[in-house]
Amino acid sequence: VQLQASGGGLVQAGGSPRLSCAASQRPLSLNTMSWYRQAPGKQRELVASITTDTGNPNYMNSVKGRFTISRDNAKNTVYLQMDSLTPEDTAVYYCKFIGLLGDYWGQGTQVTVSS
């Protein structure tokens, strides 16, 4: 299983990019899709996650009301709609799928927010 993330780049503050992450095949018993981010000099942190069955989302406090996670189970794809970006959102964004046999990580996509 390989995950391919896309949609990052250089955006201005207040911008609204959308990240996508597609799996080459559906992991066995896939149950959760997540987005993490890692800023320079900081630890990787969980940004948002969503369950594959109910679609129940969870967000870190600093992105609540600005980011929206969604998924398309038929396409084995998870999305992260990011609105009202600030320079503090600058980071490499990684997707992660959790299945029965373990975790699968994407390669990361850089999001740089200019002020």
MDTraj code that builds the backbone (N, CA, C; nanometers):
import mdtraj as md
import numpy as np

residues = "VAL GLN LEU GLN ALA SER GLY GLY GLY LEU VAL GLN ALA GLY GLY SER PRO ARG LEU SER CYS ALA ALA SER GLN ARG PRO LEU SER LEU ASN THR MET SER TRP TYR ARG GLN ALA PRO GLY LYS GLN ARG GLU LEU VAL ALA SER ILE THR THR ASP THR GLY ASN PRO ASN TYR MET ASN SER VAL LYS GLY ARG PHE THR ILE SER ARG ASP ASN ALA LYS ASN THR VAL TYR LEU GLN MET ASP SER LEU THR PRO GLU ASP THR ALA VAL TYR TYR CYS LYS PHE ILE GLY LEU LEU GLY ASP TYR TRP GLY GLN GLY THR GLN VAL THR VAL SER SER".split()
xyz = np.array([
    [0.0843, -0.1184, 0.0000],
    [0.0000, 0.0000, 0.0000],
    [0.0882, 0.1238, 0.0000],
    [0.0650, 0.2104, -0.0955],
    [0.1388, 0.3368, -0.1016],
    [0.0400, 0.4519, -0.1004],
    [0.0763, 0.5549, -0.0253],
    [-0.0081, 0.6730, -0.0178],
    [0.0596, 0.7877, -0.0922],
    [-0.0163, 0.8582, -0.1713],
    [0.0353, 0.9703, -0.2497],
    [-0.0402, 1.0958, -0.2098],
    [0.0327, 1.1881, -0.1467],
    [-0.0266, 1.3149, -0.1057],
    [0.0021, 1.4225, -0.2092],
    [-0.0910, 1.5140, -0.2241],
    [-0.0748, 1.6241, -0.3184],
    [-0.1549, 1.7443, -0.2724],
    [-0.1303, 1.8571, -0.3354],
    [-0.2083, 1.9762, -0.3078],
    [-0.1365, 2.0841, -0.2308],
    [-0.0137, 2.0581, -0.1883],
    [0.0591, 2.1593, -0.1145],
    [0.1197, 2.2629, -0.2064],
    [0.1933, 2.3547, -0.1457],
    [0.2593, 2.4586, -0.2227],
    [0.2699, 2.5861, -0.1435],
    [0.2989, 2.6936, -0.2142],
    [0.3101, 2.8250, -0.1518],
    [0.1764, 2.8968, -0.1639],
    [0.1218, 2.9375, -0.0514],
    [-0.0063, 3.0078, -0.0516],
    [0.0049, 3.1330, 0.0346],
    [-0.0784, 3.2292, 0.0059],
    [-0.0809, 3.3507, 0.0860],
    [-0.1677, 3.3304, 0.2098],
    [-0.1388, 3.4046, 0.3119],
    [-0.2219, 3.3993, 0.4317],
    [-0.3671, 3.4248, 0.3934],
    [-0.4546, 3.3464, 0.4527],
    [-0.5960, 3.3552, 0.4200],
    [-0.6379, 3.2636, 0.3072],
    [-0.5403, 3.1976, 0.2441],
    [-0.5698, 3.1087, 0.1337],
    [-0.6422, 2.9822, 0.1755],
    [-0.6869, 2.9057, 0.0752],
    [-0.7698, 2.7870, 0.1027],
    [-0.7316, 2.6695, 0.0121],
    [-0.6154, 2.6143, 0.0310],
    [-0.5795, 2.4968, -0.0496],
    [-0.6479, 2.3704, 0.0016],
    [-0.6515, 2.2703, -0.0822],
    [-0.7054, 2.1407, -0.0416],
    [-0.6003, 2.0343, -0.0686],
    [-0.5708, 1.9578, 0.0335],
    [-0.4782, 1.8465, 0.0205],
    [-0.5558, 1.7187, -0.0091],
    [-0.4920, 1.6321, -0.0850],
    [-0.5506, 1.5013, -0.1151],
    [-0.4476, 1.3936, -0.0858],
    [-0.4955, 1.2783, -0.0485],
    [-0.4070, 1.1639, -0.0249],
    [-0.4803, 1.0385, -0.0700],
    [-0.4236, 0.9737, -0.1695],
    [-0.4870, 0.8545, -0.2256],
    [-0.3998, 0.7322, -0.2024],
    [-0.4625, 0.6222, -0.1699],
    [-0.3920, 0.4962, -0.1495],
    [-0.3933, 0.4147, -0.2776],
    [-0.2828, 0.3459, -0.3028],
    [-0.2729, 0.2630, -0.4238],
    [-0.3701, 0.1456, -0.4182],
    [-0.3992, 0.1027, -0.2970],
    [-0.4997, -0.0010, -0.2751],
    [-0.5514, 0.0163, -0.1343],
    [-0.6670, -0.0361, -0.1095],
    [-0.7279, -0.0180, 0.0219],
    [-0.6601, -0.1101, 0.1230],
    [-0.6056, -0.0527, 0.2311],
    [-0.5478, -0.1374, 0.3357],
    [-0.6525, -0.2288, 0.3963],
    [-0.6087, -0.3448, 0.4412],
    [-0.6995, -0.4396, 0.5030],
    [-0.7628, -0.3790, 0.6271],
    [-0.8951, -0.3832, 0.6311],
    [-0.9704, -0.3313, 0.7460],
    [-0.9319, -0.1866, 0.7790],
    [-0.9227, -0.1058, 0.6762],
    [-0.8948, 0.0359, 0.6968],
    [-1.0001, 0.0961, 0.7870],
    [-0.9584, 0.1662, 0.8933],
    [-1.0581, 0.2217, 0.9833],
    [-1.0442, 0.3712, 1.0072],
    [-0.9240, 0.4261, 0.9888],
    [-0.9047, 0.5685, 1.0150],
    [-0.8091, 0.6282, 0.9128],
    [-0.8418, 0.7478, 0.8691],
    [-0.7546, 0.8259, 0.7817],
    [-0.7215, 0.9550, 0.8550],
    [-0.5949, 0.9948, 0.8486],
    [-0.5519, 1.1092, 0.9279],
    [-0.4581, 1.1989, 0.8483],
    [-0.4491, 1.3230, 0.8967],
    [-0.3489, 1.4175, 0.8494],
    [-0.2650, 1.4614, 0.9691],
    [-0.1353, 1.4596, 0.9506],
    [-0.0391, 1.5121, 1.0477],
    [0.0382, 1.6247, 0.9811],
    [0.1078, 1.7005, 1.0627],
    [0.1982, 1.8011, 1.0070],
    [0.3209, 1.8132, 1.0960],
    [0.4275, 1.8566, 1.0344],
    [0.5515, 1.8780, 1.1078],
    [0.6162, 2.0065, 1.0581],
    [0.6253, 2.1009, 1.1486],
    [0.6907, 2.2279, 1.1187],
    [0.8395, 2.2158, 1.1511],
    [0.9223, 2.2998, 1.0920],
    [1.0665, 2.2929, 1.1181],
    [1.0976, 2.3044, 1.2669],
    [1.1772, 2.2104, 1.3168],
    [1.2170, 2.2134, 1.4563],
    [1.1115, 2.1678, 1.5547],
    [0.9996, 2.1196, 1.5037],
    [0.8914, 2.0759, 1.5921],
    [0.8577, 1.9292, 1.5674],
    [0.7884, 1.8718, 1.6637],
    [0.7457, 1.7337, 1.6494],
    [0.6250, 1.7241, 1.5562],
    [0.6107, 1.6087, 1.4982],
    [0.4930, 1.5850, 1.4153],
    [0.3692, 1.5814, 1.5039],
    [0.2628, 1.6451, 1.4569],
    [0.1401, 1.6507, 1.5351],
    [0.0192, 1.6120, 1.4509],
    [-0.0782, 1.5563, 1.5193],
    [-0.2017, 1.5148, 1.4535],
    [-0.2889, 1.6371, 1.4276],
    [-0.3243, 1.6578, 1.3031],
    [-0.4075, 1.7712, 1.2654],
    [-0.5552, 1.7336, 1.2658],
    [-0.5870, 1.6225, 1.2005],
    [-0.7265, 1.5810, 1.1896],
    [-0.7311, 1.4331, 1.1545],
    [-0.8398, 1.3701, 1.1927],
    [-0.8605, 1.2304, 1.1573],
    [-1.0081, 1.2083, 1.1303],
    [-1.0360, 1.1003, 1.0574],
    [-1.1744, 1.0685, 1.0242],
    [-1.1879, 0.9179, 1.0148],
    [-1.2977, 0.8661, 1.0677],
    [-1.3208, 0.7231, 1.0598],
    [-1.3827, 0.6887, 0.9251],
    [-1.3482, 0.5725, 0.8755],
    [-1.3959, 0.5348, 0.7429],
    [-1.5426, 0.4928, 0.7451],
    [-1.5887, 0.4393, 0.8577],
    [-1.7269, 0.3898, 0.8586],
    [-1.8275, 0.5022, 0.8832],
    [-1.8130, 0.5739, 0.9934],
    [-1.9110, 0.6775, 1.0263],
    [-1.8737, 0.8146, 0.9721],
    [-1.7472, 0.8328, 0.9339],
    [-1.7048, 0.9644, 0.8883],
    [-1.6915, 1.0651, 1.0004],
    [-1.6771, 1.0161, 1.1219],
    [-1.6671, 1.1057, 1.2365],
    [-1.5304, 1.1734, 1.2382],
    [-1.5266, 1.3073, 1.2340],
    [-1.3979, 1.3770, 1.2298],
    [-1.3529, 1.4234, 1.3681],
    [-1.2225, 1.4407, 1.3803],
    [-1.1631, 1.5002, 1.4990],
    [-1.0530, 1.5947, 1.4541],
    [-1.0390, 1.7068, 1.5284],
    [-0.9429, 1.8096, 1.4901],
    [-0.8614, 1.8545, 1.6095],
    [-0.7396, 1.8970, 1.5809],
    [-0.6621, 1.9626, 1.6851],
    [-0.7222, 2.1009, 1.7060],
    [-0.7060, 2.1540, 1.8255],
    [-0.7762, 2.2768, 1.8617],
    [-0.7433, 2.3933, 1.7683],
    [-0.6199, 2.4052, 1.7277],
    [-0.5798, 2.5236, 1.6515],
    [-0.6356, 2.5271, 1.5094],
    [-0.6927, 2.4176, 1.4621],
    [-0.7475, 2.4179, 1.3258],
    [-0.8992, 2.4034, 1.3251],
    [-0.9591, 2.3855, 1.4396],
    [-1.1051, 2.3724, 1.4454],
    [-1.1707, 2.4962, 1.3874],
    [-1.2675, 2.4731, 1.3002],
    [-1.3370, 2.5831, 1.2365],
    [-1.2681, 2.6358, 1.1122],
    [-1.1443, 2.5919, 1.0874],
    [-1.0715, 2.6374, 0.9677],
    [-1.0426, 2.5226, 0.8710],
    [-1.0170, 2.4048, 0.9240],
    [-0.9857, 2.2882, 0.8410],
    [-1.1027, 2.1911, 0.8418],
    [-1.1198, 2.1212, 0.7296],
    [-1.2234, 2.0197, 0.7196],
    [-1.1651, 1.8947, 0.6561],
    [-1.1761, 1.7843, 0.7269],
    [-1.1300, 1.6572, 0.6735],
    [-1.2495, 1.5815, 0.6179],
    [-1.2283, 1.5142, 0.5054],
    [-1.3339, 1.4336, 0.4455],
    [-1.2686, 1.3155, 0.3753],
    [-1.3502, 1.2192, 0.3394],
    [-1.2947, 1.1010, 0.2727],
    [-1.3896, 1.0505, 0.1668],
    [-1.3313, 0.9808, 0.0704],
    [-1.4075, 0.9134, -0.0338],
    [-1.3642, 0.7665, -0.0277],
    [-1.4427, 0.6864, 0.0362],
    [-1.4051, 0.5465, 0.0557],
    [-1.3894, 0.4717, -0.0766],
    [-1.4714, 0.5052, -0.1729],
    [-1.4646, 0.4357, -0.3015],
    [-1.3319, 0.4629, -0.3727],
    [-1.2736, 0.5789, -0.3453],
    [-1.1464, 0.6164, -0.4082],
    [-1.0279, 0.5979, -0.3146],
    [-1.0538, 0.5484, -0.1932],
    [-0.9460, 0.5324, -0.0938],
    [-0.8670, 0.6615, -0.0780],
    [-0.9394, 0.7701, -0.0668],
    [-0.8789, 0.9030, -0.0645],
    [-0.9309, 0.9833, 0.0535],
    [-0.8402, 1.0577, 0.1141],
    [-0.8770, 1.1494, 0.2206],
    [-0.8358, 1.2899, 0.1775],
    [-0.9147, 1.3878, 0.2185],
    [-0.8911, 1.5267, 0.1817],
    [-0.8771, 1.6120, 0.3075],
    [-0.8083, 1.7216, 0.2914],
    [-0.8012, 1.8203, 0.3983],
    [-0.8205, 1.9577, 0.3356],
    [-0.9383, 2.0130, 0.3554],
    [-0.9667, 2.1485, 0.3105],
    [-0.9171, 2.2446, 0.4174],
    [-0.8271, 2.3325, 0.3797],
    [-0.7685, 2.4255, 0.4757],
    [-0.8102, 2.5676, 0.4393],
    [-0.8746, 2.6354, 0.5291],
    [-0.9200, 2.7727, 0.5087],
    [-0.8533, 2.8663, 0.6094],
    [-0.8505, 2.9929, 0.5741],
    [-0.7979, 3.0962, 0.6646],
    [-0.6584, 3.0612, 0.7146],
    [-0.5728, 3.0232, 0.6227],
    [-0.4387, 2.9838, 0.6616],
    [-0.3587, 3.1005, 0.7185],
    [-0.2734, 3.0697, 0.8133],
    [-0.1796, 3.1661, 0.8705],
    [-0.0387, 3.1101, 0.8550],
    [0.0638, 3.1933, 0.8711],
    [0.2015, 3.1429, 0.8617],
    [0.2302, 3.0301, 0.9613],
    [0.1565, 3.0264, 1.0711],
    [0.1761, 2.9201, 1.1701],
    [0.1329, 2.7828, 1.1180],
    [0.0615, 2.7801, 1.0075],
    [0.0212, 2.6527, 0.9470],
    [0.1284, 2.5972, 0.8521],
    [0.2358, 2.6706, 0.8343],
    [0.3444, 2.6237, 0.7492],
    [0.4052, 2.4965, 0.8057],
    [0.4103, 2.3924, 0.7232],
    [0.4605, 2.2629, 0.7679],
    [0.4596, 2.1662, 0.6507],
    [0.5201, 2.0514, 0.6738],
    [0.5015, 1.9395, 0.5822],
    [0.3817, 1.8606, 0.6341],
    [0.2872, 1.8365, 0.5490],
    [0.1650, 1.7659, 0.5862],
    [0.1735, 1.6211, 0.5366],
    [0.1464, 1.5297, 0.6284],
    [0.1520, 1.3871, 0.5996],
    [0.0154, 1.3241, 0.6204],
    [-0.0182, 1.2294, 0.5344],
    [-0.1387, 1.1524, 0.5563],
    [-0.0998, 1.0162, 0.6142],
    [-0.1919, 0.9607, 0.6882],
    [-0.1714, 0.8288, 0.7485],
    [-0.3014, 0.7515, 0.7458],
    [-0.2927, 0.6284, 0.7015],
    [-0.4073, 0.5374, 0.7049],
    [-0.3779, 0.4291, 0.8081],
    [-0.4762, 0.3943, 0.8853],
    [-0.4621, 0.2904, 0.9861],
    [-0.5501, 0.1721, 0.9494],
    [-0.4872, 0.0560, 0.9353],
    [-0.5612, -0.0642, 0.9028],
    [-0.5258, -0.1779, 0.9963],
    [-0.5760, -0.2948, 0.9655],
    [-0.5551, -0.4100, 1.0523],
    [-0.4066, -0.4454, 1.0661],
    [-0.3307, -0.4293, 0.9588],
    [-0.1910, -0.4714, 0.9598],
    [-0.0943, -0.3593, 0.9996],
    [-0.1470, -0.2420, 1.0287],
    [-0.0591, -0.1350, 1.0738],
    [-0.0905, -0.0015, 1.0114],
    [0.0061, 0.0894, 1.0230],
    [-0.0093, 0.2257, 0.9743],
    [0.0637, 0.2436, 0.8419],
    [0.0071, 0.3266, 0.7573],
    [0.0669, 0.3582, 0.6282],
    [0.0788, 0.5096, 0.6171],
    [0.1980, 0.5558, 0.5801],
    [0.2240, 0.6982, 0.5721],
    [0.2476, 0.7423, 0.4277],
    [0.2002, 0.8614, 0.3980],
    [0.2324, 0.9239, 0.2714],
    [0.3669, 0.9934, 0.2804],
    [0.4145, 1.0444, 0.1686],
    [0.5489, 1.1020, 0.1617],
    [0.5535, 1.2452, 0.2130],
    [0.4415, 1.3067, 0.2337],
    [0.4404, 1.4445, 0.2816],
    [0.4312, 1.5442, 0.1683],
    [0.3605, 1.6511, 0.1948],
    [0.3493, 1.7600, 0.0989],
    [0.3696, 1.8921, 0.1741],
    [0.4560, 1.9761, 0.1208],
    [0.4906, 2.1009, 0.1877],
    [0.3838, 2.2061, 0.1655],
    [0.3427, 2.2686, 0.2746],
    [0.2537, 2.3839, 0.2672],
    [0.3261, 2.5016, 0.3314],
    [0.3484, 2.6047, 0.2543],
    [0.4153, 2.7245, 0.3031],
    [0.3206, 2.8428, 0.2901],
    [0.2941, 2.9068, 0.4019],
    [0.2000, 3.0194, 0.4044],
    [0.2792, 3.1481, 0.4198],
    [0.2648, 3.2362, 0.3242],
    [0.3338, 3.3644, 0.3293],
    [0.2419, 3.4714, 0.3858],
    [0.3011, 3.5624, 0.4614],
    [0.2201, 3.6675, 0.5249],
    [0.2076, 3.7891, 0.4351],
])
top = md.Topology()
chain = top.add_chain()
for i, resn in enumerate(residues, 1):
    res = top.add_residue(resn, chain, resSeq=i)
    for name in ("N", "CA", "C"):
        top.add_atom(name, md.element.get_by_symbol(name[0]), res)
traj = md.Trajectory(xyz[None], top)
